[in-house]
């Protein structure tokens, strides 16, 4: 619940909802850290007179935070916005923009680890497209210009540079950065650019997105489909918090914390999605794995029944398999967008290509392979109609193509869950 009492550290905004910042800052050592919601007419008094020691500031108060500070960093003076405030021992307020520092960190690591190149050398004299002209665009543009002598072109829905003429004017771009909220949870996996558009940039080295939830945003999924290196914004989120926390605590922190916290968040927030033939034991294994990990468990067939008021078998018998698949995708979309779940899918989820990005965007997909002669067809109308051998011929290749992890059934749900857990390395 947003904090109303005096705080030491915190995130100041108007409508904060769920935020990962408290967990990140607890791992960085800037605690206690609270979520602080204030209305516009309360902000100035809180910033100037509050008892806080350090604040992160989010929209819509970043510009106001910069103006209310006694001293501004060069970055804040340059951009006119601040996301970090520190109250010094003499009670003066210092403003910094660690969003710039965070994206710079993410940019350098992306080029070093994904492209095995130095960002400055790779982008020197090259064109970079920044999608969106909002607040995040400012920080990204500043970071790019600080990193290399690159030509930054801002693409927006209106103005002199739009999406309609982007390819004609900027076909030689080497990097694309999305700073729009398109594809952010819960409206995912939407993408501001599709696969065909990304594939039309012949010299494109990579795609970055400042959105961090879901793990693979729509534009990242499109890049992946094109074989283009990509990264979403979790590294920026953690690294900007890292630089803020150093200011809050007035001490140097180990930069290895950024990667460690990022890894911890990915592990805890990533869904575990179980696929396999009908009767392979996805539900019982999923329940056992969820208990083992202390996570919520979702069976998509059960969720389908709650949504429609009838079982999958009843729905197929009454409305046909095509109608069932449509609703199944809608249900999968609801849970595939969420985080930290164990999800058991129906056996036919892989027959619809559209379901892959829904499940892949925030999940690691595990295929449970059970011998055909051990699969039951009871209560499974598709298995009864087509037969398990025909279904296996149709689906086995898809299960393997979709999966990140594959296990052979051990003979018990507990054994399968334990084997999955060891392979997941959570």
Order of alpha helices (4+ residues) and beta strands (2+ residues): beta-alpha-beta-alpha-beta-alpha-beta-alpha-beta-beta-alpha-alpha-beta-alpha-beta-alpha-beta-alpha-beta-alpha-beta-alpha-alpha-beta-alpha-beta-alpha-alpha-alpha-beta-alpha-beta-alpha-alpha-beta-alpha
